[in-house]
Amino acid sequence: MASSIRIDVSASGVVIYCAKCGHWAAFRFTKQDAWEVACRHERDVHPDETAQRDAANQRTYRGRLAE
């Protein structure tokens, strides 16, 4: 299942928005903070979706492999 959450990165920050809600959006200065808020929104509002949490887990796993 495709994620309804989109993350747009620019030089000044990261915008997170939920296409499924149509009204929810957030801004964070770092990608890490953006992933955390996206996962929190998905968990709290769309518990049946796991795309963001799965992707975050993969990012964590890959980061550990790079160490």
C-alpha positions as CSV (number, residue, x, y, z in Angstrom):
1,M,0.0,0.0,0.0
2,A,1.3,3.4,-1.0
3,S,1.8,6.0,1.7
4,S,-0.6,8.9,1.9
5,I,2.1,11.0,3.5
6,R,4.5,13.0,1.3
7,I,7.7,14.6,2.4
8,D,9.1,17.6,0.5
9,V,12.7,18.6,1.2
10,S,14.1,22.0,0.4
11,A,17.2,24.0,1.4
12,S,15.3,25.7,4.3
13,G,13.4,22.7,5.7
14,V,11.0,19.8,5.2
15,V,7.2,20.0,4.6
16,I,5.2,16.9,5.5
17,Y,1.6,16.5,4.4
18,C,-1.0,13.9,4.3
19,A,-2.9,13.4,1.1
20,K,-5.5,11.1,2.8
21,C,-6.5,13.8,5.3
22,G,-6.3,16.7,2.9
23,H,-5.8,19.2,5.8
24,W,-2.9,17.9,7.8
25,A,0.6,19.3,7.2
26,A,3.7,20.0,9.3
27,F,7.1,21.7,8.9
28,R,10.4,20.6,10.4
29,F,13.9,21.8,9.9
30,T,15.5,18.4,9.6
31,K,14.7,15.2,7.8
32,Q,15.0,13.2,10.9
33,D,12.4,15.3,12.7
34,A,10.2,15.1,9.6
35,W,10.3,11.3,9.6
36,E,9.4,11.3,13.3
37,V,6.3,13.5,12.8
38,A,5.2,11.6,9.7
39,C,5.4,8.3,11.7
40,R,3.6,9.8,14.6
41,H,0.8,11.1,12.3
42,E,0.5,7.8,10.6
43,R,0.4,5.9,13.9
44,D,-2.1,8.1,15.5
45,V,-4.5,8.9,12.6
46,H,-4.0,6.1,10.1
47,P,-3.1,3.0,12.2
48,D,-3.9,0.7,9.3
49,E,-1.1,2.2,7.2
50,T,2.5,1.3,8.0
51,A,4.4,2.7,5.0
52,Q,6.2,5.6,6.9
53,R,7.0,3.4,9.9
54,D,8.3,0.7,7.6
55,A,10.5,3.2,5.7
56,A,11.8,4.7,9.0
57,N,12.7,1.2,10.2
58,Q,14.6,0.6,7.0
59,R,16.4,4.0,7.3
60,T,17.4,3.0,10.9
61,Y,18.6,-0.4,9.8
62,R,20.6,1.0,6.9
63,G,22.2,3.6,9.2
64,R,23.3,0.9,11.6
65,L,24.9,-1.0,8.7
66,A,26.9,2.0,7.7
67,E,28.4,2.4,11.2
